[in-house]
């Protein structure tokens, strides 16, 4: 059903606008999951940025799997490798706007802070594994005046390291 809705939305701007508007409403978990799947299938940066509004730290999972995969596909391009159609290499793509929005959420949105930190951390891990795109800024929002990585992220990381090393 999500695929069909996304197909309709691609050819009907009014429907696409309505789908984006729904991202800002407090939908019940079941409808939020369906909307997240629709957003993931739209596969545009605009859709992914709106889809971030569907994350909720108090949900299980906080980030729908389809949305997570769409963000991964947005951040990492699958380039064909060799002659086989089933083999590819992952190449990083610039995701400045996505990272900036996640950074803002991590600092200022208490209901999505943990999810935003998680996604920012995952994008950083992809950058360490695959390299940083040449057009991507190191700091997601340099003009904000906030440190990168955020001090709260560092303190959480230190806490986790201490907890796991003492266990």
N, C-alpha and C positions, 0 to 999 in steps of 0.2 A: 504494500500500500504506500509506503514512504517513497519508493521509487516513482510510482505513478504520480503522486502529488508533486514531487520535485520536477518531473517532466512537464506537468501542466504549468507549474510556476515559472519555468524557464520561458514559456511562450506567452504568459499572461502577467504583465507587470503589476496589475492590481492585486492579483493573488500573491505574488512574491512580496509585495509591500505588507499585505495582511499577515503572511507567515512571519516576517520580520517583526511586526508589531506584537505578535503573540509571544515572542521571545522575552518581551518586557513585562509580561503579565505573570501572575502567580498561579501557574497551571498545576494541577495535581500530578504526582509522579508518573502515572501511566501516560498521560497526554504529553508531558514534558519529554518522556523518552521517545515517543513517536515524532514529536517536533524536532528533537535532536537528530533523529535518523533522517528526516527530510532535509534539515540544514546541512548535514554531512553529505548528502547526495547532490546538493546544489554545487558543491565544490568550488566556490568562489571565496576570495578573501573577505568580501563584504558579508557573505553568509556566515563564515567562520567567526568573524568578529561579533556578529549578532548571536551566534550560537554559544559564545562564552557566557552570555546571560543565563543560559540554561543550567550552568554548573551550580551545585549547591553542596557545601561542605557537609551538611547534615543528611544528605541522600546517600543511598548505597546502590550503585557506585556514585560518587560525586560527579564524575564525568562519564557520560555514556560512551560505550566502546566505539560506536560508529563515529562519534564526534572526535574521539581521541585519534582514531585511524585517519580521519580526514585532515586533522592538524598535522599528523606525522607525514602524510602524503604531500601536504602543502609545504612543509619544511624540508623534506627530502625527496628529490626527484629520482624516479627510477629510470635510469638510462640503460638501453639495451647493451649487452656485452656479448661480443662474438656473434656467431651465426644463429645461435639458439634463441627462439622467441621466449623461452622460459627463464632466461638468465639475464640479470641486470645488476648494475652497480648503483649504490645510493650516493647521490651528489647533493650537497646542501644548497638550498635556495634561500634567498633573502626573505626574512619575515619581520621586518622592522615594525610595521604597524601592529601586527599580532603580538609581538614581544612587548611593545610599548603599552598596549591595552592590558596585557597580563600583569605587567609591572604596576600599573595604576590600580588594578584590582587587588594585587597582593598588598599594596600599601593602604588602600582606603576602603575596601569592601569586606567587612568582617564576615559576611555570609559566604564569601567565595575565596577568602584569603588563602586557605590551605590548598585548594584546588589550583589557584593561580600559581602559587609557589611550586607546586608539584609539576605543573606544565612548564614553567620557566626552567626548573631544574632539569626536566627531561630534554628540553630544547638545548640547554647547555651541554648535556651529556651527548646528544647527537652531534653538537659542534665539536666536542672533544674527539669523538670517534671519527667523524667525517670531514672535519675542517670547517672553518667559518667562511661563508660566502663573501666575496670581495666587496659587495655593496651593502653588507650588513654592519651596522654600528656595534661596537663592543657593548656599550651601555644602551639599554633599551630606551631610556628617556633622560639623556644627559642634561637637558635644560631644566629638569625637575629639581636639580640640586641635591637629590638623594644619592646615597652611595650605591655602588654596584659591586658585588651583590649586596642586597639590603642587609643591614646589621641584624635584623630579626631572623633572616634566613641563615646567616652565619651562626648566630647563637643557637638556633635549632639544630643546625648541622653539628656543632660542637657537642651539644647535649646528646645527640644520637650517637656520636662517636664515643663519648665517655660512657654512655649506658651500655653499648655493645662491647666495649673493651673490658668493662668490669664484670660482665656476665660470664 
